[in-house]
Amino acid sequence: AQKITQTQPGMFVQEKEAVTLDCTYDTSDQSYGLFWYKQPSSGEMIFLIYQGSYDEQNATEGRYSLNFQKARKSANLVISASQLGDSAMYFCAMREGLYNFNKFYFGSGTKLNVKP
Amino acid sequence: GAVVSQHPSRVICKSGTSVKIECRSLDFQATTMFWYRQFPKQSLMLMATSNEGSKATYEQGVEKDKFLINHASLTLSTLTVTSAHPEDSSFYICSAKPGQGVHEQYFGPGTRLTVT
């Protein structure tokens, strides 16, 4: 079974509007972390936001927020007030466990296009 | 934030030759680094976990003798693609996690390998 599922291969959003990128995960571990990364055309992976499995509040970082629904095993990324520079690939990832050597699982990604 | 560098950023080599890619953590020590491979418009595929002072842990389906990993110090891991073939052409990315108090992985900028 896929550990991370992103069902939206591509999304369009109008500049200044909000957009939600979907992510569901599969794990039986109690301790895990959920992450979103942005990958522009340059290829670098840019960390956006983190949510721990024990965190009760949804994570927020500036215009990014993570809608964490533990029972549904979903970790959707919400980008508010989209900007043209937000156009990129977005990857949801999960790490099971809390140790440095615990590997990350990545979803297939969502390509976001912000229209002017 | 923590910085991870990769060298070279781009390399073109002929079939049958070997190519070494370096991954360095510039401002932190990393006992564990990860090597990923990414095909165009696809997600990151974990190739191996690089452990300082010990053998790398390879993912299923990754040839150990073809993709040699050496984690020589707490700030340097190298990936050597031996006897490269055109199908090895890809984008190779390394990452590292600074320490137990930091959740996210930091990624290098990636290396674009083209085998002719």
Interface residues (C-beta under 8 A of the other chain):
Chain A: G33 F35 Y37 S42 G43 E44 M45 F47 Y50 G52 F91 R95 L98 Y99 N100 F101 K103 F104 Y105 F106 G107 S108 G109
Chain B: G1 A30 T31 T32 F34 Q42 S43 L44 L46 T49 N51 F91 I93 S95 K97 G99 Q100 H103 E104 Q105 Y106 F107 P109 G110 R112
